[in-house]
Amino acid sequence: MQIKVNVIEDESKSFVAELVGADRSLAELIKEKLSENKDVEFSSVEKDHPETGDPRLIVKSSKNAKGLVLKAIESLEDELQDLEKEIPKK
């Protein structure tokens, strides 16, 4: 799956990006990871229509919103790598 990130807003305390080519579940994973961070004041995923369009990740924070998004993605990568190691190889 090839995903393109279309940054709509990149301010110090807010970040909005459309995840072109992604389904809503990926954006929801990032949103859930963001919700664990005390510096995130608000995170949401929006989509124009449930069956069409690309999800938008919306983040408001007390600190660098874009940095918090990148940190959340890095944390998810680490978790997925740990999970991969737990799956038995043939």
VENHU-V39284 format. One record per residue. N is the residue number from 1. RES is the residue in one letter. PSI is psi in whole degrees, 0 to 359 (NA if undefined). OMEGA is omega in whole degrees, -180 to 180 (* if undefined). D_CENTER is the distance of its C-alpha to the mean C-alpha in Angstrom with 2 decimals. Layout:
N | RES | PSI | OMEGA | D_CENTER
N | RES | PSI | OMEGA | D_CENTER
//
This chain:
1 | M | 123 | 177 | 15.66
2 | Q | 121 | -179 | 15.28
3 | I | 134 | 176 | 12.10
4 | K | 138 | 179 | 12.66
5 | V | 119 | 177 | 10.50
6 | N | 102 | -178 | 12.68
7 | V | 122 | -179 | 12.33
8 | I | 321 | 180 | 14.10
9 | E | 131 | 178 | 14.39
10 | D | 82 | 178 | 14.24
11 | E | 172 | -177 | 16.45
12 | S | 323 | -176 | 16.99
13 | K | 10 | 177 | 15.67
14 | S | 146 | -178 | 13.38
15 | F | 129 | 177 | 10.66
16 | V | 128 | 180 | 10.11
17 | A | 141 | 174 | 8.96
18 | E | 130 | -180 | 9.97
19 | L | 89 | -175 | 8.73
20 | V | 124 | 179 | 12.39
21 | G | 359 | 179 | 13.58
22 | A | 155 | 172 | 10.68
23 | D | 173 | -175 | 11.40
24 | R | 331 | -175 | 9.90
25 | S | 322 | 178 | 9.54
26 | L | 315 | 178 | 6.71
27 | A | 323 | 179 | 4.62
28 | E | 321 | 177 | 6.69
29 | L | 315 | 179 | 6.26
30 | I | 317 | 179 | 3.06
31 | K | 315 | -180 | 5.27
32 | E | 320 | 178 | 8.15
33 | K | 321 | 178 | 7.77
34 | L | 325 | -178 | 7.59
35 | S | 343 | 178 | 10.56
36 | E | 348 | -177 | 12.50
37 | N | 125 | -177 | 12.84
38 | K | 341 | 179 | 15.99
39 | D | 349 | 179 | 15.25
40 | V | 119 | -180 | 12.52
41 | E | 330 | -177 | 14.79
42 | F | 136 | 172 | 12.65
43 | S | 141 | -176 | 9.22
44 | S | 159 | 173 | 9.38
45 | V | 129 | 178 | 8.71
46 | E | 152 | 176 | 11.83
47 | K | 135 | -177 | 13.74
48 | D | 321 | -179 | 17.30
49 | H | 139 | -177 | 18.78
50 | P | 331 | -175 | 17.80
51 | E | 350 | -180 | 19.41
52 | T | 165 | 178 | 18.82
53 | G | 172 | -178 | 16.51
54 | D | 147 | -179 | 12.90
55 | P | 147 | 174 | 9.98
56 | R | 130 | 176 | 9.07
57 | L | 126 | -178 | 6.27
58 | I | 126 | -177 | 8.82
59 | V | 131 | 172 | 9.19
60 | K | 137 | -176 | 12.75
61 | S | 169 | 177 | 14.00
62 | S | 349 | 179 | 17.34
63 | K | 194 | -179 | 16.41
64 | N | 103 | -175 | 14.65
65 | A | 315 | 180 | 11.35
66 | K | 318 | 178 | 10.23
67 | G | 322 | 178 | 11.51
68 | L | 324 | 176 | 9.68
69 | V | 314 | 179 | 6.19
70 | L | 321 | 178 | 8.14
71 | K | 320 | 179 | 9.73
72 | A | 318 | 179 | 7.02
73 | I | 318 | 178 | 6.34
74 | E | 319 | 179 | 10.14
75 | S | 319 | 177 | 10.79
76 | L | 320 | 177 | 9.31
77 | E | 315 | 179 | 11.44
78 | D | 316 | 180 | 14.31
79 | E | 318 | 180 | 14.23
80 | L | 324 | 177 | 14.34
81 | Q | 319 | 177 | 17.11
82 | D | 319 | 178 | 18.97
83 | L | 318 | 180 | 18.85
84 | E | 321 | 180 | 20.15
85 | K | 334 | -179 | 22.99
86 | E | 344 | -179 | 24.02
87 | I | 124 | -178 | 24.65
88 | P | 138 | 176 | 28.34
89 | K | 153 | 179 | 29.35
90 | K | NA | * | 32.39
//
